[in-house]
Amino acid sequence: MAEVQVQEKGGKGGKVRSKKQNTRVDMTPMVDLGFLLITFFMFTTTFSKPNVMDLGLPAKPKENTPKPPPTEIKLSNSISLLLGKGNKIFWHQQDNTSLTDQNLNETTFDREGIRKVIEQAKANAADKTKFTVIIKPTDDAVYKNFVDILDEMAITKSEQYGVTDLKPWEKAIYDRKVGNNGAAAAPATK
């Protein structure tokens, strides 16, 4: 609260002057009010929730169930996407004997790029219900590109897709295509 403090001067004779009154404001209630307001707003504010992406993962098999046979995906029902460095994406529909530098195609992440490629591959698939997109990020790929591809899976309604590592034969072709120095060099011919 506010107080009035009065200073008394020594008792020498002289003129009588009016006494100066010093005022002092007690800040304790103001500080209490400040903390109450801070506490109120902290409890009533909704914090932003982190954005998470749901991935439909298969259930963990029980120990005593037999392992199913490996799934065979036909090339006509699939497309392989290779996420590379520098925001580049490559795609192919080839096996290890027919994949070359020429048919490892490069495209972009926009709607005229990878979206159109996926839609064309799905339209040309032998069995559209079994069409599968195989996503293969390289060691040089960035997380943003991976999230963009998962978004494209939702946009193109590609419900069957998988994420796996590059095969050694794909890595060799990819390294030749992008010109990585760490690529296995082809044997020199004289």
C-alpha positions in Angstrom: 0.0 0.0 0.0 1.0 3.6 -0.2 2.6 5.2 2.9 3.4 8.7 3.8 6.7 9.1 5.5 7.4 12.2 7.5 11.0 13.4 8.2 11.5 15.3 11.4 14.2 17.8 11.6 16.2 18.7 14.6 14.8 21.2 17.0 16.7 24.4 16.3 14.9 27.5 16.5 14.0 29.3 13.3 11.3 29.6 10.8 8.6 27.1 10.8 8.4 25.5 7.5 5.9 23.0 6.2 7.1 19.5 6.4 7.9 17.7 3.2 6.0 14.5 2.8 7.8 11.7 0.9 5.5 9.1 -0.7 6.5 5.5 -1.3 4.4 3.0 -3.3 4.6 -0.6 -2.2 5.0 -2.7 -5.4 4.3 -6.1 -3.8 0.6 -6.3 -4.9 1.6 -5.3 -8.4 4.2 -8.1 -8.6 1.6 -10.6 -7.2 -0.9 -9.5 -9.8 1.8 -9.9 -12.5 2.5 -13.5 -11.4 -1.2 -14.3 -11.3 -1.6 -13.1 -14.8 1.4 -15.0 -16.1 0.1 -18.2 -14.4 -3.4 -17.6 -15.8 -2.2 -17.2 -19.4 0.2 -20.2 -19.1 -2.6 -22.5 -18.0 -5.2 -21.2 -20.5 -2.9 -21.1 -23.6 -3.0 -24.0 -26.0 0.5 -24.9 -27.1 1.0 -25.8 -30.7 1.0 -29.5 -31.2 3.8 -31.0 -33.3 2.8 -32.1 -36.8 3.4 -35.8 -37.2 2.9 -38.0 -40.2 1.1 -41.3 -39.7 2.8 -44.3 -41.4 0.8 -47.4 -41.7 3.3 -50.0 -40.5 2.4 -53.7 -40.4 1.8 -55.4 -37.1 4.7 -57.2 -35.5 4.3 -61.0 -36.2 4.0 -63.4 -33.3 6.9 -65.7 -32.7 5.2 -68.9 -33.5 3.6 -67.9 -36.8 5.3 -69.1 -39.9 7.1 -66.5 -42.1 5.1 -65.8 -45.3 6.9 -66.3 -48.6 8.6 -63.2 -50.0 6.4 -61.0 -52.1 7.2 -61.0 -55.7 6.4 -57.6 -57.4 6.3 -57.6 -61.2 8.1 -54.8 -63.0 4.9 -54.0 -64.9 3.1 -53.3 -61.6 5.8 -51.2 -59.9 8.0 -48.2 -60.2 11.2 -47.5 -58.3 12.0 -44.0 -57.1 15.6 -43.1 -56.2 15.9 -40.0 -54.0 19.3 -38.4 -54.8 21.4 -35.5 -53.7 20.6 -31.9 -54.7 16.8 -32.4 -54.7 17.0 -34.8 -57.6 14.8 -37.8 -58.1 15.3 -40.7 -60.5 12.9 -43.4 -61.5 12.9 -46.7 -63.4 10.9 -49.8 -64.2 13.8 -52.1 -64.9 15.5 -55.1 -63.4 19.2 -55.5 -62.8 20.0 -56.8 -66.3 18.2 -54.0 -68.2 18.9 -50.9 -66.1 21.3 -48.5 -67.7 22.3 -44.8 -67.5 19.8 -44.1 -70.3 16.7 -45.6 -68.7 17.4 -44.3 -65.2 15.2 -41.2 -65.8 15.4 -38.0 -63.8 12.4 -35.9 -62.9 11.4 -33.1 -60.5 9.3 -33.0 -57.4 6.5 -30.8 -58.8 3.1 -31.9 -60.3 4.5 -32.0 -63.8 7.3 -34.2 -62.7 7.0 -37.1 -60.3 3.3 -36.9 -59.9 2.8 -37.3 -63.7 5.3 -40.2 -63.8 3.5 -42.1 -61.0 0.1 -41.5 -62.6 1.4 -42.7 -66.0 3.0 -45.8 -64.5 -0.2 -46.6 -62.6 -2.2 -46.2 -65.7 0.1 -48.5 -67.7 0.3 -51.2 -64.9 -0.8 -54.7 -65.8 -2.8 -55.0 -62.6 -3.7 -51.6 -61.2 -4.9 -53.0 -57.8 -1.3 -54.4 -57.2 0.6 -51.3 -58.4 3.4 -50.6 -55.9 5.8 -47.7 -55.6 9.2 -48.6 -54.2 11.0 -45.6 -52.6 14.7 -45.9 -52.3 16.5 -43.0 -50.7 20.2 -42.7 -51.2 22.7 -41.7 -48.6 22.7 -38.2 -50.2 19.0 -37.7 -49.9 17.5 -35.2 -47.5 14.5 -35.7 -45.2 12.4 -33.0 -46.9 12.5 -35.0 -50.2 11.4 -38.1 -48.4 8.4 -36.3 -46.8 7.6 -34.8 -50.3 7.5 -38.3 -51.8 5.2 -39.6 -49.0 2.9 -36.6 -49.7 2.9 -37.6 -53.4 1.8 -41.1 -52.4 -1.2 -39.6 -50.7 -2.0 -37.2 -53.5 -1.8 -39.9 -56.2 -3.7 -42.3 -54.0 -0.9 -44.9 -54.2 -1.8 -47.0 -51.3 0.8 -49.7 -51.8 4.3 -48.3 -51.4 7.5 -49.5 -49.6 10.7 -47.9 -48.5 13.9 -49.9 -49.0 17.6 -49.5 -49.6 19.2 -49.2 -53.0 20.4 -52.4 -54.5 24.1 -52.5 -55.4 23.4 -52.6 -59.1 21.1 -49.5 -58.8 23.7 -47.7 -56.7 26.4 -48.3 -59.4 24.1 -46.9 -62.2 23.0 -44.0 -59.9 26.7 -43.1 -59.1 27.5 -43.1 -62.8 24.5 -41.0 -63.6 25.2 -38.3 -61.1 29.0 -38.5 -61.4 29.9 -39.5 -57.9 33.6 -39.9 -57.4 33.1 -42.8 -55.0 31.4 -44.8 -57.7 33.0 -48.1 -58.7 35.0 -47.3 -61.8 34.4 -49.3 -64.9 37.4 -51.3 -66.1 39.6 -49.3 -68.3 39.9 -50.5 -71.9 42.9 -50.0 -74.1 
